[in-house]
Amino acid sequence: MGMANESDVKRWFQEGKKMGAIYMVVASDMTLFEDQPRYIMKDEKPLDKIMVWQKKKLKVGPMYNINENFAPQLAKNFPKINKKKPSDDFF
């Protein structure tokens, strides 16, 4: 699969919501060089889960709160590229 893009993260967020997760984490498998979703459920402690994933050689990336608005969280992790021309900065 490779690196996650915005549509991957959106799909994983929705899947987590359906599962009843409270957090969705984008984790990178450093042996397969791919991103994958990891979920934290209500009865689990986030720090404990993260430590387990790190022991499994997963690099923990952005964490999304399933109970909060998705769009601002996504925008924070996938900022839009500034489309103005370099010359615009000089005038």
Contacts in CASP RR format, 6 or more apart in sequence:
PFRMAT RR
TARGET T0000
AUTHOR 0000-0000-0000
METHOD contacts of the structure
MODEL  1
MGMANESDVKRWFQEGKKMGAIYMVVASDMTLFEDQPRYIMKDEKPLDKI
MVWQKKKLKVGPMYNINENFAPQLAKNFPKINKKKPSDDFF
1 8 0 8 1.000
1 34 0 8 1.000
1 35 0 8 1.000
1 36 0 8 1.000
2 33 0 8 1.000
2 34 0 8 1.000
2 35 0 8 1.000
3 34 0 8 1.000
3 35 0 8 1.000
4 12 0 8 1.000
4 26 0 8 1.000
4 35 0 8 1.000
4 36 0 8 1.000
6 74 0 8 1.000
6 78 0 8 1.000
8 35 0 8 1.000
9 26 0 8 1.000
9 62 0 8 1.000
9 64 0 8 1.000
9 74 0 8 1.000
9 77 0 8 1.000
9 78 0 8 1.000
10 70 0 8 1.000
10 74 0 8 1.000
12 24 0 8 1.000
12 26 0 8 1.000
12 37 0 8 1.000
13 24 0 8 1.000
13 64 0 8 1.000
13 66 0 8 1.000
13 70 0 8 1.000
15 37 0 8 1.000
16 24 0 8 1.000
16 37 0 8 1.000
16 39 0 8 1.000
16 66 0 8 1.000
17 66 0 8 1.000
19 39 0 8 1.000
19 41 0 8 1.000
20 41 0 8 1.000
20 42 0 8 1.000
20 66 0 8 1.000
21 39 0 8 1.000
21 40 0 8 1.000
21 41 0 8 1.000
21 66 0 8 1.000
22 40 0 8 1.000
22 41 0 8 1.000
22 42 0 8 1.000
22 65 0 8 1.000
22 66 0 8 1.000
22 67 0 8 1.000
23 39 0 8 1.000
23 40 0 8 1.000
23 46 0 8 1.000
23 63 0 8 1.000
23 64 0 8 1.000
23 65 0 8 1.000
23 66 0 8 1.000
24 37 0 8 1.000
24 38 0 8 1.000
24 39 0 8 1.000
24 40 0 8 1.000
24 63 0 8 1.000
24 64 0 8 1.000
24 66 0 8 1.000
25 37 0 8 1.000
25 38 0 8 1.000
25 39 0 8 1.000
25 40 0 8 1.000
25 49 0 8 1.000
25 50 0 8 1.000
25 53 0 8 1.000
25 60 0 8 1.000
25 61 0 8 1.000
25 62 0 8 1.000
25 63 0 8 1.000
25 64 0 8 1.000
26 35 0 8 1.000
26 36 0 8 1.000
26 37 0 8 1.000
26 38 0 8 1.000
26 61 0 8 1.000
26 62 0 8 1.000
26 64 0 8 1.000
26 77 0 8 1.000
27 35 0 8 1.000
27 36 0 8 1.000
27 37 0 8 1.000
27 38 0 8 1.000
27 53 0 8 1.000
27 58 0 8 1.000
27 59 0 8 1.000
27 60 0 8 1.000
27 61 0 8 1.000
28 34 0 8 1.000
28 35 0 8 1.000
28 36 0 8 1.000
28 58 0 8 1.000
28 59 0 8 1.000
28 61 0 8 1.000
29 35 0 8 1.000
29 36 0 8 1.000
29 57 0 8 1.000
29 58 0 8 1.000
30 57 0 8 1.000
30 58 0 8 1.000
30 59 0 8 1.000
31 57 0 8 1.000
38 49 0 8 1.000
38 53 0 8 1.000
38 58 0 8 1.000
38 60 0 8 1.000
40 46 0 8 1.000
40 49 0 8 1.000
46 63 0 8 1.000
50 60 0 8 1.000
53 60 0 8 1.000
54 60 0 8 1.000
62 73 0 8 1.000
62 76 0 8 1.000
62 77 0 8 1.000
64 70 0 8 1.000
64 73 0 8 1.000
64 74 0 8 1.000
65 73 0 8 1.000
END
